[in-house]
Amino acid sequence: MPSPPITPDTFASVPANRLFGFVLDSMGTDTAVVSLTPTADHIQEEGIVHGGITTALADTAAVHALYPGLPEGASMTGIELKINFLRPVREGGGDLRATARVVKRGKTVGLCDVEVHQDDRLVAKGLFTYLIMARNARP
């Protein structure tokens, strides 16, 4: 069975995407852009957006850059990530935009590079690795 197509509506129907407020802005061959408008619900104790939310945004963009090119009957799961936070993300500082691009698409491993911007400022940079496997297989 092929991977189901992703549209803005199917993206918005994913519970985690709704919970965080993620929006699929674009998806193309080996690229995706996912955005978020930071709100008070995203803020941690120091008054900035929680790093886990920024990481989840970057991961979601990477998944949607890699997912459309999966072979028929394949699925994927994250196996490693590294993210550097370069600036604090603040509510009211503009939307966050994660832009992902596939670096390597192998038979069993995919690698994506992601940049997260708030307005025109780079706030985080990450590298995300995924295991590509049969849809019903478990790692």
A tleap script that builds the chain and sets N, CA, C and O, in Angstrom:
source leaprc.protein.ff14SB
mol = sequence {
  NMET PRO SER PRO PRO ILE THR PRO ASP THR
  PHE ALA SER VAL PRO ALA ASN ARG LEU PHE
  GLY PHE VAL LEU ASP SER MET GLY THR ASP
  THR ALA VAL VAL SER LEU THR PRO THR ALA
  ASP HIE ILE GLN GLU GLU GLY ILE VAL HIE
  GLY GLY ILE THR THR ALA LEU ALA ASP THR
  ALA ALA VAL HIE ALA LEU TYR PRO GLY LEU
  PRO GLU GLY ALA SER MET THR GLY ILE GLU
  LEU LYS ILE ASN PHE LEU ARG PRO VAL ARG
  GLU GLY GLY GLY ASP LEU ARG ALA THR ALA
  ARG VAL VAL LYS ARG GLY LYS THR VAL GLY
  LEU CYS ASP VAL GLU VAL HIE GLN ASP ASP
  ARG LEU VAL ALA LYS GLY LEU PHE THR TYR
  LEU ILE MET ALA ARG ASN ALA ARG CPRO
}
set mol.1.N position { 0.854 -1.177 0.000 }
set mol.1.CA position { 0.000 0.000 0.000 }
set mol.1.C position { 0.899 1.239 0.000 }
set mol.1.O position { 1.807 1.331 0.826 }
set mol.2.N position { 0.666 2.195 -0.908 }
set mol.2.CA position { 1.499 3.395 -0.946 }
set mol.2.C position { 1.254 4.287 0.267 }
set mol.2.O position { 0.215 4.203 0.922 }
set mol.3.N position { 2.233 5.140 0.548 }
set mol.3.CA position { 2.068 6.110 1.632 }
set mol.3.C position { 0.906 7.025 1.284 }
set mol.3.O position { 0.789 7.467 0.141 }
set mol.4.N position { 0.043 7.318 2.255 }
set mol.4.CA position { -1.087 8.198 1.949 }
set mol.4.C position { -0.587 9.597 1.582 }
set mol.4.O position { 0.409 10.062 2.137 }
set mol.5.N position { -1.268 10.269 0.653 }
set mol.5.CA position { -0.830 11.614 0.276 }
set mol.5.C position { -1.021 12.594 1.437 }
set mol.5.O position { -1.930 12.450 2.254 }
set mol.6.N position { -0.153 13.575 1.483 }
set mol.6.CA position { -0.245 14.603 2.518 }
set mol.6.C position { -0.746 15.884 1.872 }
set mol.6.O position { -0.198 16.356 0.876 }
set mol.7.N position { -1.788 16.428 2.454 }
set mol.7.CA position { -2.340 17.706 2.026 }
set mol.7.C position { -2.386 18.604 3.260 }
set mol.7.O position { -2.235 18.113 4.379 }
set mol.8.N position { -2.588 19.898 3.079 }
set mol.8.CA position { -2.747 20.744 4.270 }
set mol.8.C position { -3.850 20.247 5.208 }
set mol.8.O position { -3.729 20.381 6.425 }
set mol.9.N position { -4.933 19.673 4.650 }
set mol.9.CA position { -6.021 19.167 5.498 }
set mol.9.C position { -5.603 17.922 6.276 }
set mol.9.O position { -5.888 17.817 7.469 }
set mol.10.N position { -4.921 16.960 5.604 }
set mol.10.CA position { -4.488 15.772 6.334 }
set mol.10.C position { -3.418 16.134 7.352 }
set mol.10.O position { -3.373 15.555 8.438 }
set mol.11.N position { -2.560 17.080 7.013 }
set mol.11.CA position { -1.543 17.552 7.963 }
set mol.11.C position { -2.224 18.141 9.201 }
set mol.11.O position { -1.832 17.845 10.330 }
set mol.12.N position { -3.235 18.965 8.987 }
set mol.12.CA position { -3.942 19.622 10.091 }
set mol.12.C position { -4.744 18.626 10.927 }
set mol.12.O position { -5.106 18.932 12.063 }
set mol.13.N position { -5.028 17.436 10.384 }
set mol.13.CA position { -5.800 16.449 11.135 }
set mol.13.C position { -4.932 15.632 12.094 }
set mol.13.O position { -5.468 14.879 12.906 }
set mol.14.N position { -3.612 15.764 12.018 }
set mol.14.CA position { -2.707 15.024 12.908 }
set mol.14.C position { -2.766 15.660 14.301 }
set mol.14.O position { -2.522 16.859 14.438 }
set mol.15.N position { -3.085 14.877 15.334 }
set mol.15.CA position { -3.256 15.463 16.671 }
set mol.15.C position { -2.072 16.300 17.160 }
set mol.15.O position { -2.284 17.379 17.713 }
set mol.16.N position { -0.846 15.840 16.976 }
set mol.16.CA position { 0.316 16.614 17.455 }
set mol.16.C position { 0.434 17.937 16.712 }
set mol.16.O position { 0.775 18.953 17.318 }
set mol.17.N position { 0.158 17.944 15.413 }
set mol.17.CA position { 0.221 19.197 14.651 }
set mol.17.C position { -0.809 20.197 15.157 }
set mol.17.O position { -0.530 21.392 15.254 }
set mol.18.N position { -2.004 19.703 15.478 }
set mol.18.CA position { -3.043 20.580 16.045 }
set mol.18.C position { -2.643 21.077 17.424 }
set mol.18.O position { -2.812 22.256 17.733 }
set mol.19.N position { -2.111 20.178 18.263 }
set mol.19.CA position { -1.723 20.536 19.626 }
set mol.19.C position { -0.716 21.688 19.623 }
set mol.19.O position { -0.875 22.657 20.366 }
set mol.20.N position { 0.321 21.580 18.787 }
set mol.20.CA position { 1.360 22.612 18.754 }
set mol.20.C position { 0.963 23.825 17.918 }
set mol.20.O position { 1.514 24.909 18.112 }
set mol.21.N position { 0.024 23.664 16.997 }
set mol.21.CA position { -0.359 24.763 16.122 }
set mol.21.C position { 0.480 24.833 14.857 }
set mol.21.O position { 0.623 25.904 14.268 }
set mol.22.N position { 1.044 23.688 14.428 }
set mol.22.CA position { 1.877 23.653 13.230 }
set mol.22.C position { 1.014 23.785 11.979 }
set mol.22.O position { -0.108 23.283 11.920 }
set mol.23.N position { 1.571 24.480 10.973 }
set mol.23.CA position { 0.903 24.668 9.685 }
set mol.23.C position { 1.864 24.230 8.583 }
set mol.23.O position { 3.026 24.636 8.574 }
set mol.24.N position { 1.382 23.403 7.656 }
set mol.24.CA position { 2.180 23.000 6.505 }
set mol.24.C position { 2.083 24.109 5.463 }
set mol.24.O position { 1.041 24.292 4.833 }
set mol.25.N position { 3.186 24.850 5.287 }
set mol.25.CA position { 3.200 25.965 4.325 }
set mol.25.C position { 3.471 25.484 2.910 }
set mol.25.O position { 2.840 25.948 1.960 }
set mol.26.N position { 4.415 24.548 2.765 }
set mol.26.CA position { 4.712 24.018 1.436 }
set mol.26.C position { 5.435 22.692 1.563 }
set mol.26.O position { 6.071 22.396 2.574 }
set mol.27.N position { 5.316 21.904 0.508 }
set mol.27.CA position { 5.989 20.624 0.442 }
set mol.27.C position { 6.288 20.369 -1.027 }
set mol.27.O position { 5.395 20.428 -1.873 }
set mol.28.N position { 7.546 20.087 -1.320 }
set mol.28.CA position { 7.939 19.821 -2.700 }
set mol.28.C position { 8.865 18.627 -2.730 }
set mol.28.O position { 8.972 17.883 -1.755 }
set mol.29.N position { 9.529 18.449 -3.850 }
set mol.29.CA position { 10.471 17.348 -3.980 }
set mol.29.C position { 11.629 17.579 -3.022 }
set mol.29.O position { 12.443 18.479 -3.225 }
set mol.30.N position { 11.697 16.763 -1.981 }
set mol.30.CA position { 12.784 16.795 -0.996 }
set mol.30.C position { 12.842 18.080 -0.166 }
set mol.30.O position { 13.894 18.400 0.387 }
set mol.31.N position { 11.751 18.811 -0.069 }
set mol.31.CA position { 11.709 20.015 0.766 }
set mol.31.C position { 10.349 20.139 1.440 }
set mol.31.O position { 9.350 19.610 0.953 }
set mol.32.N position { 10.325 20.839 2.555 }
set mol.32.CA position { 9.059 21.159 3.216 }
set mol.32.C position { 9.281 22.374 4.109 }
set mol.32.O position { 10.378 22.592 4.621 }
set mol.33.N position { 8.226 23.158 4.286 }
set mol.33.CA position { 8.240 24.296 5.197 }
set mol.33.C position { 7.034 24.167 6.113 }
set mol.33.O position { 5.899 24.048 5.652 }
set mol.34.N position { 7.293 24.191 7.423 }
set mol.34.CA position { 6.243 24.098 8.432 }
set mol.34.C position { 6.409 25.298 9.353 }
set mol.34.O position { 7.528 25.646 9.730 }
set mol.35.N position { 5.290 25.936 9.718 }
set mol.35.CA position { 5.371 27.141 10.539 }
set mol.35.C position { 4.528 27.026 11.805 }
set mol.35.O position { 3.711 26.119 11.965 }
set mol.36.N position { 4.761 27.978 12.686 }
set mol.36.CA position { 4.095 28.049 13.979 }
set mol.36.C position { 4.065 29.506 14.413 }
set mol.36.O position { 5.065 30.214 14.292 }
set mol.37.N position { 2.928 29.954 14.915 }
set mol.37.CA position { 2.843 31.264 15.552 }
set mol.37.C position { 2.974 31.049 17.050 }
set mol.37.O position { 2.055 30.518 17.673 }
set mol.38.N position { 4.106 31.453 17.652 }
set mol.38.CA position { 4.284 31.225 19.092 }
set mol.38.C position { 3.217 31.950 19.917 }
set mol.38.O position { 2.885 33.107 19.661 }
set mol.39.N position { 2.692 31.232 20.913 }
set mol.39.CA position { 1.707 31.803 21.824 }
set mol.39.C position { 2.184 31.606 23.261 }
set mol.39.O position { 3.233 31.006 23.498 }
set mol.40.N position { 1.425 32.104 24.195 }
set mol.40.CA position { 1.750 31.936 25.613 }
set mol.40.C position { 1.801 30.457 26.001 }
set mol.40.O position { 2.498 30.096 26.949 }
set mol.41.N position { 1.080 29.604 25.287 }
set mol.41.CA position { 1.086 28.165 25.583 }
set mol.41.C position { 2.413 27.491 25.232 }
set mol.41.O position { 2.657 26.364 25.662 }
set mol.42.N position { 3.266 28.153 24.466 }
set mol.42.CA position { 4.549 27.589 24.043 }
set mol.42.C position { 5.724 28.036 24.923 }
set mol.42.O position { 6.858 27.608 24.707 }
set mol.43.N position { 5.457 28.885 25.903 }
set mol.43.CA position { 6.516 29.531 26.689 }
set mol.43.C position { 6.925 28.658 27.885 }
set mol.43.O position { 6.081 28.046 28.540 }
set mol.44.N position { 8.239 28.615 28.155 }
set mol.44.CA position { 8.750 27.905 29.333 }
set mol.44.C position { 9.052 28.908 30.459 }
set mol.44.O position { 8.716 30.087 30.350 }
set mol.45.N position { 9.677 28.438 31.522 }
set mol.45.CA position { 9.867 29.229 32.745 }
set mol.45.C position { 10.634 30.535 32.554 }
set mol.45.O position { 10.409 31.491 33.296 }
set mol.46.N position { 11.521 30.592 31.589 }
set mol.46.CA position { 12.333 31.791 31.366 }
set mol.46.C position { 11.702 32.778 30.398 }
set mol.46.O position { 12.318 33.780 30.033 }
set mol.47.N position { 10.455 32.489 29.978 }
set mol.47.CA position { 9.731 33.432 29.132 }
set mol.47.C position { 10.020 33.313 27.641 }
set mol.47.O position { 9.660 34.198 26.864 }
set mol.48.N position { 10.673 32.218 27.236 }
set mol.48.CA position { 10.925 32.001 25.811 }
set mol.48.C position { 10.240 30.708 25.377 }
set mol.48.O position { 9.827 29.899 26.208 }
set mol.49.N position { 10.127 30.527 24.064 }
set mol.49.CA position { 9.496 29.318 23.541 }
set mol.49.C position { 10.339 28.107 23.940 }
set mol.49.O position { 11.562 28.118 23.798 }
set mol.50.N position { 9.687 27.082 24.430 }
set mol.50.CA position { 10.344 25.846 24.867 }
set mol.50.C position { 11.123 25.242 23.700 }
set mol.50.O position { 10.605 25.141 22.588 }
set mol.51.N position { 12.367 24.841 23.957 }
set mol.51.CA position { 13.212 24.253 22.918 }
set mol.51.C position { 12.647 22.978 22.327 }
set mol.51.O position { 12.892 22.671 21.161 }
set mol.52.N position { 11.896 22.235 23.115 }
set mol.52.CA position { 11.282 21.009 22.604 }
set mol.52.C position { 10.254 21.303 21.529 }
set mol.52.O position { 10.069 20.502 20.613 }
set mol.53.N position { 9.585 22.438 21.630 }
set mol.53.CA position { 8.595 22.816 20.610 }
set mol.53.C position { 9.309 23.223 19.324 }
set mol.53.O position { 8.874 22.866 18.228 }
set mol.54.N position { 10.396 23.965 19.457 }
set mol.54.CA position { 11.190 24.329 18.282 }
set mol.54.C position { 11.742 23.068 17.618 }
set mol.54.O position { 11.753 22.964 16.392 }
set mol.55.N position { 12.198 22.114 18.424 }
set mol.55.CA position { 12.720 20.850 17.897 }
set mol.55.C position { 11.615 20.058 17.203 }
set mol.55.O position { 11.836 19.504 16.127 }
set mol.56.N position { 10.434 20.001 17.807 }
set mol.56.CA position { 9.308 19.283 17.194 }
set mol.56.C position { 8.921 19.919 15.858 }
set mol.56.O position { 8.576 19.212 14.911 }
set mol.57.N position { 8.977 21.246 15.778 }
set mol.57.CA position { 8.684 21.942 14.526 }
set mol.57.C position { 9.699 21.539 13.457 }
set mol.57.O position { 9.320 21.232 12.326 }
set mol.58.N position { 10.984 21.539 13.809 }
set mol.58.CA position { 12.035 21.164 12.861 }
set mol.58.C position { 11.884 19.710 12.422 }
set mol.58.O position { 12.021 19.402 11.238 }
set mol.59.N position { 11.605 18.818 13.364 }
set mol.59.CA position { 11.415 17.398 13.057 }
set mol.59.C position { 10.236 17.207 12.117 }
set mol.59.O position { 10.318 16.417 11.176 }
set mol.60.N position { 9.156 17.911 12.355 }
set mol.60.CA position { 7.961 17.788 11.521 }
set mol.60.C position { 8.250 18.244 10.095 }
set mol.60.O position { 7.785 17.625 9.138 }
set mol.61.N position { 9.012 19.319 9.947 }
set mol.61.CA position { 9.392 19.767 8.601 }
set mol.61.C position { 10.254 18.712 7.914 }
set mol.61.O position { 10.052 18.417 6.736 }
set mol.62.N position { 11.216 18.142 8.646 }
set mol.62.CA position { 12.094 17.124 8.063 }
set mol.62.C position { 11.294 15.903 7.618 }
set mol.62.O position { 11.511 15.382 6.524 }
set mol.63.N position { 10.382 15.453 8.452 }
set mol.63.CA position { 9.541 14.299 8.099 }
set mol.63.C position { 8.791 14.570 6.796 }
set mol.63.O position { 8.701 13.696 5.933 }
set mol.64.N position { 8.259 15.769 6.658 }
set mol.64.CA position { 7.446 16.072 5.479 }
set mol.64.C position { 8.285 16.373 4.243 }
set mol.64.O position { 7.752 16.407 3.134 }
set mol.65.N position { 9.568 16.590 4.410 }
set mol.65.CA position { 10.469 16.665 3.254 }
set mol.65.C position { 10.802 15.266 2.752 }
set mol.65.O position { 10.926 15.054 1.546 }
set mol.66.N position { 10.946 14.316 3.662 }
set mol.66.CA position { 11.369 12.955 3.331 }
set mol.66.C position { 10.202 12.033 2.967 }
set mol.66.O position { 10.330 11.202 2.068 }
set mol.67.N position { 9.088 12.170 3.646 }
set mol.67.CA position { 7.954 11.242 3.539 }
set mol.67.C position { 7.408 11.067 2.117 }
set mol.67.O position { 7.173 9.932 1.704 }
set mol.68.N position { 7.200 12.139 1.359 }
set mol.68.CA position { 6.584 11.950 0.034 }
set mol.68.C position { 7.412 11.079 -0.921 }
set mol.68.O position { 6.849 10.497 -1.848 }
set mol.69.N position { 8.711 10.976 -0.723 }
set mol.69.CA position { 9.538 10.183 -1.613 }
set mol.69.C position { 9.771 8.757 -1.155 }
set mol.69.O position { 10.581 8.042 -1.745 }
set mol.70.N position { 9.068 8.329 -0.103 }
set mol.70.CA position { 9.248 6.953 0.372 }
set mol.70.C position { 8.765 5.956 -0.680 }
set mol.70.O position { 7.785 6.210 -1.381 }
set mol.71.N position { 9.455 4.827 -0.786 }
set mol.71.CA position { 8.983 3.794 -1.710 }
set mol.71.C position { 7.620 3.249 -1.278 }
set mol.71.O position { 7.238 3.366 -0.114 }
set mol.72.N position { 6.905 2.665 -2.210 }
set mol.72.CA position { 5.607 2.077 -1.902 }
set mol.72.C position { 5.753 1.050 -0.789 }
set mol.72.O position { 6.647 0.205 -0.829 }
set mol.73.N position { 4.874 1.123 0.202 }
set mol.73.CA position { 4.870 0.196 1.323 }
set mol.73.C position { 5.865 0.523 2.418 }
set mol.73.O position { 5.989 -0.231 3.383 }
set mol.74.N position { 6.580 1.638 2.289 }
set mol.74.CA position { 7.590 2.007 3.288 }
set mol.74.C position { 7.026 2.995 4.299 }
set mol.74.O position { 6.064 3.715 4.032 }
set mol.75.N position { 7.649 3.005 5.450 }
set mol.75.CA position { 7.352 3.952 6.510 }
set mol.75.C position { 8.692 4.454 7.030 }
set mol.75.O position { 9.740 4.076 6.506 }
set mol.76.N position { 8.670 5.288 8.036 }
set mol.76.CA position { 9.917 5.807 8.581 }
set mol.76.C position { 9.733 6.172 10.044 }
set mol.76.O position { 8.619 6.408 10.512 }
set mol.77.N position { 10.864 6.212 10.759 }
set mol.77.CA position { 10.861 6.651 12.143 }
set mol.77.C position { 12.184 7.337 12.426 }
set mol.77.O position { 13.211 6.970 11.856 }
set mol.78.N position { 12.167 8.331 13.303 }
set mol.78.CA position { 13.388 9.041 13.653 }
set mol.78.C position { 14.330 8.156 14.457 }
set mol.78.O position { 13.899 7.381 15.310 }
set mol.79.N position { 15.630 8.284 14.169 }
set mol.79.CA position { 16.626 7.513 14.929 }
set mol.79.C position { 17.698 8.408 15.547 }
set mol.79.O position { 18.406 7.975 16.455 }
set mol.80.N position { 17.830 9.647 15.074 }
set mol.80.CA position { 18.809 10.547 15.675 }
set mol.80.C position { 18.495 11.974 15.251 }
set mol.80.O position { 17.993 12.224 14.155 }
set mol.81.N position { 18.804 12.904 16.151 }
set mol.81.CA position { 18.701 14.316 15.789 }
set mol.81.C position { 19.727 15.115 16.567 }
set mol.81.O position { 20.135 14.760 17.672 }
set mol.82.N position { 20.122 16.204 15.943 }
set mol.82.CA position { 20.987 17.177 16.600 }
set mol.82.C position { 20.452 18.537 16.217 }
set mol.82.O position { 20.201 18.817 15.045 }
set mol.83.N position { 20.280 19.382 17.222 }
set mol.83.CA position { 19.798 20.731 16.948 }
set mol.83.C position { 20.607 21.722 17.784 }
set mol.83.O position { 20.898 21.484 18.957 }
set mol.84.N position { 20.956 22.820 17.158 }
set mol.84.CA position { 21.635 23.910 17.850 }
set mol.84.C position { 20.666 25.080 17.932 }
set mol.84.O position { 20.095 25.503 16.927 }
set mol.85.N position { 20.491 25.597 19.143 }
set mol.85.CA position { 19.664 26.779 19.349 }
set mol.85.C position { 20.587 27.992 19.288 }
set mol.85.O position { 21.548 28.083 20.052 }
set mol.86.N position { 20.298 28.913 18.390 }
set mol.86.CA position { 21.188 30.037 18.130 }
set mol.86.C position { 20.696 31.352 18.722 }
set mol.86.O position { 21.492 32.256 18.978 }
set mol.87.N position { 19.403 31.461 18.937 }
set mol.87.CA position { 18.788 32.654 19.518 }
set mol.87.C position { 17.534 32.222 20.282 }
set mol.87.O position { 16.924 31.207 19.946 }
set mol.88.N position { 17.155 32.971 21.286 }
set mol.88.CA position { 15.883 32.655 21.950 }
set mol.88.C position { 14.706 32.984 21.028 }
set mol.88.O position { 14.749 33.943 20.257 }
set mol.89.N position { 13.668 32.177 21.126 }
set mol.89.CA position { 12.439 32.397 20.364 }
set mol.89.C position { 11.425 32.986 21.324 }
set mol.89.O position { 11.198 32.455 22.411 }
set mol.90.N position { 10.820 34.083 20.916 }
set mol.90.CA position { 9.904 34.799 21.801 }
set mol.90.C position { 8.501 34.903 21.202 }
set mol.90.O position { 8.319 35.022 19.990 }
set mol.91.N position { 7.534 34.854 22.089 }
set mol.91.CA position { 6.167 35.145 21.682 }
set mol.91.C position { 6.140 36.599 21.226 }
set mol.91.O position { 6.739 37.465 21.864 }
set mol.92.N position { 5.452 36.864 20.131 }
set mol.92.CA position { 5.370 38.227 19.620 }
set mol.92.C position { 6.547 38.626 18.740 }
set mol.92.O position { 6.579 39.735 18.208 }
set mol.93.N position { 7.519 37.720 18.585 }
set mol.93.CA position { 8.687 38.011 17.752 }
set mol.93.C position { 8.515 37.605 16.299 }
set mol.93.O position { 9.456 37.699 15.511 }
set mol.94.N position { 7.336 37.160 15.943 }
set mol.94.CA position { 7.068 36.706 14.583 }
set mol.94.C position { 6.897 35.197 14.536 }
set mol.94.O position { 7.225 34.479 15.481 }
set mol.95.N position { 6.377 34.745 13.418 }
set mol.95.CA position { 6.166 33.305 13.228 }
set mol.95.C position { 7.496 32.574 13.155 }
set mol.95.O position { 8.507 33.128 12.725 }
set mol.96.N position { 7.474 31.320 13.581 }
set mol.96.CA position { 8.617 30.422 13.380 }
set mol.96.C position { 8.377 29.676 12.076 }
set mol.96.O position { 7.254 29.270 11.780 }
set mol.97.N position { 9.433 29.502 11.306 }
set mol.97.CA position { 9.338 28.803 10.029 }
set mol.97.C position { 10.494 27.819 9.932 }
set mol.97.O position { 11.656 28.226 9.928 }
set mol.98.N position { 10.187 26.527 9.856 }
set mol.98.CA position { 11.197 25.481 9.714 }
set mol.98.C position { 11.239 25.057 8.247 }
set mol.98.O position { 10.239 24.616 7.681 }
set mol.99.N position { 12.414 25.200 7.649 }
set mol.99.CA position { 12.615 24.826 6.253 }
set mol.99.C position { 13.544 23.621 6.214 }
set mol.99.O position { 14.692 23.692 6.654 }
set mol.100.N position { 13.034 22.515 5.683 }
set mol.100.CA position { 13.784 21.262 5.650 }
set mol.100.C position { 14.138 20.899 4.225 }
set mol.100.O position { 13.390 21.168 3.285 }
set mol.101.N position { 15.304 20.279 4.090 }
set mol.101.CA position { 15.712 19.754 2.788 }
set mol.101.C position { 16.391 18.415 3.000 }
set mol.101.O position { 17.176 18.237 3.931 }
set mol.102.N position { 16.074 17.475 2.120 }
set mol.102.CA position { 16.678 16.153 2.190 }
set mol.102.C position { 18.131 16.267 1.744 }
set mol.102.O position { 18.416 16.783 0.663 }
set mol.103.N position { 19.042 15.785 2.575 }
set mol.103.CA position { 20.470 15.750 2.260 }
set mol.103.C position { 20.805 14.432 1.581 }
set mol.103.O position { 21.548 14.401 0.600 }
set mol.104.N position { 20.247 13.330 2.114 }
set mol.104.CA position { 20.518 11.991 1.587 }
set mol.104.C position { 19.277 11.133 1.760 }
set mol.104.O position { 18.683 11.071 2.836 }
set mol.105.N position { 18.904 10.479 0.684 }
set mol.105.CA position { 17.780 9.544 0.714 }
set mol.105.C position { 18.328 8.183 0.297 }
set mol.105.O position { 18.497 7.912 -0.892 }
set mol.106.N position { 18.601 7.334 1.276 }
set mol.106.CA position { 19.096 5.996 0.982 }
set mol.106.C position { 17.985 4.976 1.053 }
set mol.106.O position { 16.819 5.329 1.232 }
set mol.107.N position { 18.342 3.706 0.913 }
set mol.107.CA position { 17.342 2.635 0.981 }
set mol.107.C position { 16.835 2.426 2.398 }
set mol.107.O position { 15.673 2.070 2.596 }
set mol.108.N position { 17.704 2.646 3.395 }
set mol.108.CA position { 17.294 2.407 4.778 }
set mol.108.C position { 17.449 3.617 5.684 }
set mol.108.O position { 16.933 3.607 6.802 }
set mol.109.N position { 18.140 4.655 5.242 }
set mol.109.CA position { 18.351 5.835 6.076 }
set mol.109.C position { 18.142 7.092 5.252 }
set mol.109.O position { 18.593 7.187 4.110 }
set mol.110.N position { 17.451 8.056 5.847 }
set mol.110.CA position { 17.274 9.368 5.237 }
set mol.110.C position { 17.816 10.428 6.176 }
set mol.110.O position { 17.706 10.300 7.396 }
set mol.111.N position { 18.404 11.479 5.609 }
set mol.111.CA position { 19.009 12.558 6.391 }
set mol.111.C position { 18.482 13.893 5.886 }
set mol.111.O position { 18.478 14.155 4.683 }
set mol.112.N position { 18.032 14.747 6.831 }
set mol.112.CA position { 17.496 16.058 6.483 }
set mol.112.C position { 18.190 17.159 7.269 }
set mol.112.O position { 18.529 16.991 8.440 }
set mol.113.N position { 18.393 18.280 6.604 }
set mol.113.CA position { 18.934 19.495 7.190 }
set mol.113.C position { 17.764 20.464 7.380 }
set mol.113.O position { 16.937 20.630 6.484 }
set mol.114.N position { 17.703 21.098 8.546 }
set mol.114.CA position { 16.586 22.014 8.825 }
set mol.114.C position { 17.114 23.313 9.407 }
set mol.114.O position { 17.974 23.315 10.288 }
set mol.115.N position { 16.582 24.419 8.898 }
set mol.115.CA position { 16.825 25.725 9.487 }
set mol.115.C position { 15.502 26.267 10.005 }
set mol.115.O position { 14.475 26.180 9.331 }
set mol.116.N position { 15.537 26.832 11.216 }
set mol.116.CA position { 14.343 27.442 11.802 }
set mol.116.C position { 14.612 28.937 11.934 }
set mol.116.O position { 15.601 29.358 12.534 }
set mol.117.N position { 13.713 29.724 11.361 }
set mol.117.CA position { 13.820 31.183 11.413 }
set mol.117.C position { 12.628 31.763 12.167 }
set mol.117.O position { 11.520 31.231 12.104 }
set mol.118.N position { 12.867 32.847 12.872 }
set mol.118.CA position { 11.782 33.681 13.399 }
set mol.118.C position { 11.942 35.007 12.686 }
set mol.118.O position { 12.935 35.711 12.869 }
set mol.119.N position { 10.960 35.338 11.874 }
set mol.119.CA position { 11.096 36.405 10.891 }
set mol.119.C position { 12.322 36.087 10.039 }
set mol.119.O position { 12.380 34.999 9.467 }
set mol.120.N position { 13.285 36.965 9.929 }
set mol.120.CA position { 14.456 36.697 9.089 }
set mol.120.C position { 15.668 36.228 9.887 }
set mol.120.O position { 16.762 36.119 9.334 }
set mol.121.N position { 15.492 35.953 11.166 }
set mol.121.CA position { 16.615 35.574 12.018 }
set mol.121.C position { 16.679 34.061 12.195 }
set mol.121.O position { 15.690 33.424 12.557 }
set mol.122.N position { 17.858 33.494 11.935 }
set mol.122.CA position { 18.076 32.069 12.152 }
set mol.122.C position { 18.121 31.814 13.651 }
set mol.122.O position { 18.969 32.369 14.351 }
set mol.123.N position { 17.213 30.975 14.150 }
set mol.123.CA position { 17.145 30.708 15.585 }
set mol.123.C position { 17.583 29.290 15.945 }
set mol.123.O position { 17.940 29.028 17.094 }
set mol.124.N position { 17.560 28.371 14.972 }
set mol.124.CA position { 17.983 26.995 15.243 }
set mol.124.C position { 18.390 26.329 13.936 }
set mol.124.O position { 17.893 26.659 12.859 }
set mol.125.N position { 19.308 25.384 14.070 }
set mol.125.CA position { 19.798 24.618 12.918 }
set mol.125.C position { 19.888 23.167 13.360 }
set mol.125.O position { 20.447 22.877 14.417 }
set mol.126.N position { 19.343 22.245 12.560 }
set mol.126.CA position { 19.328 20.850 12.973 }
set mol.126.C position { 19.601 19.877 11.848 }
set mol.126.O position { 19.474 20.197 10.666 }
set mol.127.N position { 19.982 18.675 12.258 }
set mol.127.CA position { 20.210 17.565 11.354 }
set mol.127.C position { 19.412 16.383 11.904 }
set mol.127.O position { 19.571 16.023 13.070 }
set mol.128.N position { 18.561 15.781 11.085 }
set mol.128.CA position { 17.622 14.748 11.512 }
set mol.128.C position { 17.811 13.493 10.663 }
set mol.128.O position { 17.870 13.570 9.436 }
set mol.129.N position { 17.905 12.339 11.319 }
set mol.129.CA position { 18.137 11.063 10.647 }
set mol.129.C position { 16.946 10.135 10.894 }
set mol.129.O position { 16.435 10.048 12.011 }
set mol.130.N position { 16.513 9.443 9.838 }
set mol.130.CA position { 15.343 8.577 9.907 }
set mol.130.C position { 15.669 7.202 9.346 }
set mol.130.O position { 16.418 7.068 8.377 }
set mol.131.N position { 15.089 6.180 9.977 }
set mol.131.CA position { 15.161 4.816 9.482 }
set mol.131.C position { 13.982 4.593 8.555 }
set mol.131.O position { 12.836 4.856 8.922 }
set mol.132.N position { 14.260 4.111 7.362 }
set mol.132.CA position { 13.218 3.796 6.380 }
set mol.132.C position { 13.025 2.285 6.421 }
set mol.132.O position { 13.988 1.525 6.326 }
set mol.133.N position { 11.767 1.854 6.562 }
set mol.133.CA position { 11.488 0.434 6.756 }
set mol.133.C position { 10.136 0.089 6.160 }
set mol.133.O position { 9.379 0.973 5.757 }
set mol.134.N position { 9.836 -1.204 6.105 }
set mol.134.CA position { 8.519 -1.648 5.648 }
set mol.134.C position { 7.462 -1.086 6.581 }
set mol.134.O position { 7.694 -0.979 7.785 }
set mol.135.N position { 6.319 -0.730 6.049 }
set mol.135.CA position { 5.257 -0.056 6.801 }
set mol.135.C position { 4.917 -0.750 8.122 }
set mol.135.O position { 4.722 -0.061 9.123 }
set mol.136.N position { 4.839 -2.049 8.168 }
set mol.136.CA position { 4.444 -2.745 9.393 }
set mol.136.C position { 5.625 -3.253 10.215 }
set mol.136.O position { 5.421 -3.917 11.231 }
set mol.137.N position { 6.836 -2.960 9.803 }
set mol.137.CA position { 8.024 -3.413 10.554 }
set mol.137.C position { 8.221 -2.531 11.773 }
set mol.137.O position { 7.805 -1.372 11.794 }
set mol.138.N position { 8.852 -3.088 12.775 }
set mol.138.CA position { 9.192 -2.332 13.980 }
set mol.138.C position { 10.698 -2.361 14.131 }
set mol.138.O position { 11.309 -3.421 14.002 }
set mol.139.N position { 11.319 -1.198 14.406 }
set mol.139.CA position { 12.789 -1.188 14.562 }
set mol.139.C position { 13.239 -1.956 15.795 }
set mol.139.O position { 14.436 -2.042 16.066 }
savepdb mol mol.pdb
quit
